């Protein structure tokens, strides 16, 4: 199955400017690079019936030699020496494929300059340069700012050759996961066009919903039959779980991650595929080192200027880092501003699981998850509370005070920072366990703290905090009364109601009220 995006690529070739495209990992960047490579190499047979077929059949069409540099193959584990050696090796490999002789210089920039000039001379054609994952050596050191700066300097001296040798170049296209290195690395390549948030090219990578319907009807039908639901219901569930990435300045386009979509059709079950292949370790360390929570970035307000000036890796705030790395995406905001949020359920749940695993050791997380899910399934509140108390005992709440204050201010919540800490970490744990969760569920009389669903069973949960000098039993009774008086459970027939009181000095749930379905 091939979803045809070649119309965008032909437009970009005709434009002729040096180009840069940032997209998250597993979003089709490498396939885009491969398609450019085929277009310039004259592989006409690959484009029959596609939008680019007319381009390949133009009377003036001539192939160009292609220099492809895949920077994801650079070895960063051995420090600066291995990075330099890897860049030299990648450059020499590109020359070998083109049968171009290079000198024995150990200076990567000089070697690249030789590759550009000697390739153009050998083939009597200007070259097409394609760089995949240009920032991978840099972003590997997201948690080591000093090392990141050293790597950025090496890359800057290397990539500057694209400007120095531009008379030998017909086309330049670079991809990466972020704009982080763009400002430092490309400071001397000031004529590059950044496509990353251009509305015209918002759909160059990834699937729109219309493309899924057009290209995958048989897969849709087969999956719907297996799940015993209608095609309409399947599309709705897919939309919630995998759709939502936005790459235009107006936050209008919505895209499915192609990797997750294809694996979903293969497995025919909703799972968090993208995170299994993305660099979850570095994002987990990033969140932990900065004591960040998942909930603080829900509906996070940003200015329209934010997307054009997100800052570099060592200076951008966390929301800038998470946005550029693809873990947050744009949403319309108020007035002329925008907001950030997680693209979809897959990313939200995966981030939540990372946070929960950071708080709890692996064996404790597995045990807590097992107890929680069994308690929800058999309607056993004691088992649910036990799992939550094991979580609460592991959370360093004081670390999250600033995050709590910021989130409360942004969302006009009417509870204290400490109460926010309890709620947000419980929410992250529930989502990380694969439970369907809605926070602040509105009714005609108020909003419930948490509404969750698991194995066909719905629970309505209200949380109160018993601060020093207040009675936990009284708080639990107050929470249950609030569920009843404000009709929190009314939209959910046969829902289980659970009122929890957290003793703040003890940081444990010490009182509860339970109204079974």
PyMOL commands that set and color helices and strands:
alter all, ss='L'
color gray80, all
select helices_A, chain A and resi 6-15+29-41+44-47+53-56+71-73+79-97+108-123+136-139+145-159+161-164+166-168+182-185+199-201+209-215+217-227+231-242+258-267+273-277+280-289+295-297+304-307+318-324+345-359+362-377+381-392+397-411+417-432+472-485
alter helices_A, ss='H'
color red, helices_A
select strands_A, chain A and resi 19-22+66-70+127-132+169-176+193-194+300-302+329-332+338-341+436-442+447-454+457-466+496-503+508-515
alter strands_A, ss='S'
color yellow, strands_A
deselect
rebuild
show_as cartoon
